[in-house]
């Protein structure tokens, strides 16, 4: 019915994570180091996926795509590193604004007041500036789309190979990749606020919202026949007298509960709310992976 394969899971994780890196980097608010961290992490996962596939079950399209994801991630990383002196528009504008405010505070009486209206709205979800207005030497966030596009080809091939019906297997593979990527990136971005404490909460809120949005199709696709309902009814033996089915249900309920509580926490104005949200996202990763992996293990 479905196949649980470590190479496919790692490719899912890497592809989804790199896609949602673009979702964040396109805003050009988060520092370059965040992109370096994610490209290295997911690039290594993609490389591991290719290696495991070659060693334990070679699937040419999937495993070559995994290697391509790693190469594309390294390419984007190299481009970003070479442009590190330029920085990113958001942090650069914030630094310039702070410098202007300090200069205004120490300036002699009668000098012009700083333009407070130029400050961005703290809860706005709009990017600071469209990608089309990128400075010539600044890293282009669209480079982060190459790796997930390559990974998409591998995931479709993995889905075709993984189970029947093919459309359901492919849909589970693609939605699972997006879901795992969103929740993982949200947790990692939450930690990045320790490095960039002046960062607006909008990028983190966006990732958490995407996790909640993707939760629904992720759950529905694993309920469609043959799915987790068959585990509950006993039509499929999970090897644990149906316990895995109920554990999966607990992961489903807990994950959406954690997403809701995280969004509520991020409404608080205190900086500690971001750290609390990050802690909740730690748990959401565990339960979120439970939704995907437990279902695959039960239906394998």
C-alpha positions in Angstrom: 0.0 0.0 0.0 2.8 2.4 0.9 6.5 2.3 1.5 8.5 3.7 4.4 11.9 4.5 3.0 14.6 6.5 4.8 15.9 8.1 1.5 12.4 9.3 0.6 11.7 10.7 4.0 15.1 12.6 4.1 14.4 14.0 0.6 11.0 15.1 1.7 12.5 16.9 4.7 15.2 18.6 2.7 12.9 19.7 -0.1 10.2 21.1 2.1 12.8 22.8 4.4 14.5 24.5 1.5 11.2 25.6 -0.1 10.2 27.3 3.1 13.6 28.9 3.4 12.7 30.7 0.2 9.3 31.6 1.8 11.3 33.4 4.5 14.3 34.6 2.5 12.1 36.3 -0.1 11.1 38.9 2.6 14.8 39.9 2.9 14.4 40.6 6.6 16.3 37.6 8.1 20.1 37.7 8.3 22.2 35.8 5.8 23.4 33.4 8.6 19.9 31.9 8.8 20.0 30.9 5.2 23.5 29.4 5.6 22.3 27.3 8.5 19.4 25.9 6.6 21.2 25.3 3.3 24.0 23.4 5.1 21.5 21.4 7.2 19.1 20.4 4.4 21.9 20.0 1.9 23.5 17.4 4.2 20.1 15.7 4.6 19.7 15.5 0.8 23.2 14.2 0.4 22.5 11.5 3.0 19.3 10.6 1.2 21.2 10.1 -2.0 23.8 8.0 -0.2 21.2 5.8 1.6 19.4 5.3 -1.7 22.6 4.2 -3.5 23.5 1.8 -0.6 20.2 0.3 0.3 17.8 0.6 -2.7 18.8 2.6 -5.8 16.0 4.6 -7.4 17.7 6.6 -10.1 15.4 9.6 -10.5 14.8 10.0 -6.7 18.5 9.6 -5.7 19.9 11.7 -8.5 17.4 14.4 -7.6 18.5 14.2 -4.0 22.1 14.8 -5.1 20.9 17.7 -7.2 19.2 19.2 -4.2 22.5 19.1 -2.3 24.3 20.7 -5.2 21.7 23.4 -5.6 21.8 24.2 -1.9 25.6 24.5 -2.0 25.3 26.8 -5.0 22.9 29.1 -3.3 25.0 29.0 -0.1 28.1 30.0 -2.2 26.3 32.9 -3.8 25.0 34.1 -0.5 28.4 33.9 1.2 30.2 35.8 -1.6 27.6 38.6 -1.1 27.9 38.6 2.7 29.4 42.1 2.7 26.3 43.5 1.1 24.0 42.0 3.7 20.2 41.9 3.6 17.9 44.9 3.0 15.9 44.4 6.2 18.7 44.3 8.8 20.6 46.9 6.8 17.7 49.3 6.9 17.1 48.6 10.6 20.8 49.4 11.4 20.6 52.6 9.4 17.4 53.6 11.2 19.0 53.0 14.6 22.0 55.0 13.6 19.9 57.9 12.4 17.9 57.8 15.7 21.1 57.8 17.8 22.5 60.7 15.7 19.3 62.6 16.2 19.4 62.1 20.0 23.0 63.4 20.3 22.5 66.2 17.7 22.3 69.9 18.9 19.0 71.3 19.7 16.9 72.5 16.8 18.1 69.7 14.4 15.5 67.6 12.5 13.7 64.9 14.4 14.0 61.3 13.1 11.2 60.1 10.7 9.3 57.7 12.9 6.9 57.0 10.0 9.6 55.2 8.1 9.7 52.4 10.6 7.9 49.2 9.3 4.8 48.0 11.0 5.8 45.3 13.5 3.0 42.9 12.6 2.9 43.4 8.8 3.3 40.3 6.7 4.3 42.1 3.6 8.0 41.8 2.4 10.1 44.9 3.0 10.7 45.3 -0.7 9.9 43.3 -3.8 12.6 40.9 -5.1 12.5 42.9 -8.4 14.0 45.8 -6.6 17.1 43.9 -5.3 20.3 45.8 -5.3 22.7 44.5 -7.9 25.1 42.9 -5.5 22.6 41.5 -3.0 21.8 37.8 -2.8 18.8 36.9 -4.9 16.3 34.8 -2.8 15.0 33.2 -6.0 18.1 31.0 -6.0 16.6 29.2 -3.0 13.9 27.9 -5.3 16.2 25.8 -7.5 16.8 23.1 -4.9 13.1 22.4 -4.0 12.2 22.4 -7.7 14.9 19.7 -8.3 13.6 17.9 -5.2 10.1 18.0 -6.5 11.1 15.7 -9.4 12.6 13.2 -7.0 9.6 13.3 -4.7 7.2 12.5 -7.6 9.4 9.6 -8.6 9.5 8.4 -5.0 5.7 8.7 -4.8 5.2 6.7 -7.9 7.5 4.0 -6.6 6.2 4.0 -3.0 2.6 2.8 -3.3 -0.8 2.4 -5.0 -2.9 4.3 -6.0 -0.1 6.4 -7.5 -1.9 9.8 -7.2 -2.5 9.3 -3.5 1.1 8.2 -2.9 2.5 11.2 -4.8 0.1 13.6 -3.0 1.2 12.2 0.4 4.8 12.6 -0.6 4.5 16.2 -1.7 2.2 17.5 1.1 4.3 15.7 3.7 7.4 17.4 2.4 5.8 20.8 2.7 4.4 20.0 6.1 7.7 18.7 7.6 9.6 21.6 6.0 7.2 24.3 7.4 7.3 23.0 11.0 11.1 22.4 11.0 11.9 25.9 9.6 9.5 27.5 12.1 11.4 25.9 15.0 14.8 26.9 13.5 13.7 30.5 12.8 12.4 30.7 16.4 16.0 30.1 17.5 17.3 32.7 15.1 15.7 35.4 17.2 18.5 34.9 19.7 20.9 35.9 17.0 18.7 38.7 15.5 16.6 39.9 18.4 15.2 42.9 16.5 13.6 40.7 13.8 9.9 41.2 13.4 7.7 38.3 14.3 5.9 38.3 10.9 8.3 35.7 9.3 7.8 33.3 12.2 4.0 33.8 12.3 3.9 33.0 8.5 5.7 29.7 9.0 3.5 28.7 11.9 0.4 29.6 9.9 1.6 27.5 7.0 2.1 24.6 9.3 -1.5 24.9 10.4 -2.7 25.2 6.8 -0.8 22.1 5.7 -1.9 20.1 8.7 -5.3 19.6 7.2 -4.4 18.0 3.8 -1.6 16.0 5.6 -4.2 14.4 7.8 -6.9 14.0 5.2 -4.6 12.2 2.7 -3.6 9.6 5.4 -7.3 9.0 6.2 -8.2 8.3 2.6 -8.4 4.6 1.8 -6.3 2.7 2.2 -5.4 4.8 5.2 -5.4 5.1 9.0 -9.1 4.3 9.2 -8.3 0.7 8.2 -5.8 0.5 11.1 -8.5 1.6 13.6 -11.0 -0.9 12.2 -8.5 -3.7 12.2 -8.4 -4.2 8.5 -4.7 -3.5 8.6 -2.6 -5.0 11.4 -0.1 -2.5 12.6 1.6 -5.2 14.7 0.7 -3.5 18.0 -3.0 -4.4 18.3 -4.0 -1.0 16.8 -1.9 1.1 19.2 -0.1 2.8 16.4 -3.4 4.1 15.0 -4.3 5.7 18.2 -0.8 7.1 18.7 -1.2 8.7 15.2 -4.5 10.2 16.2 -2.9 11.7 19.3 -0.2 13.2 17.1 -2.8 14.7 14.9 -4.7 16.4 17.7 -1.6 17.5 19.6 0.0 19.0 16.5 -2.8 21.4 15.6 -3.2 22.2 19.3 0.4 23.2 19.5 0.1 25.3 16.3 -2.9 27.2 17.8 -1.1 27.8 21.2 2.0 29.0 19.4 0.1 31.6 17.4 -1.6 32.8 20.6 1.8 33.0 22.3 3.2 35.1 19.5 0.5 37.7 20.0 2.1 38.6 23.4 4.4 41.6 23.2 7.1 40.3 25.5 10.3 39.0 23.8 10.0 35.8 25.9 6.9 34.9 23.9 9.1 34.1 21.0 11.2 31.7 23.1 8.0 30.1 24.4 6.7 29.7 20.9 10.0 28.1 19.9 9.7 25.6 22.7 6.2 24.7 21.6 7.5 24.2 18.1 10.0 21.7 19.4 7.1 19.5 20.5 5.2 20.3 17.2 8.1 18.8 15.2 7.9 15.6 17.2 4.2 15.2 16.8 4.3 16.5 13.2 6.8 13.8 12.2 4.6 11.4 14.0 1.7 12.2 11.7 3.8 11.3 8.6 6.1 8.6 9.8 3.7 6.6 12.1 1.1 6.5 9.3 3.7 5.2 6.8 4.9 2.6 9.3 1.4 1.5 10.0 0.5 1.2 6.3 3.8 -0.3 5.1 
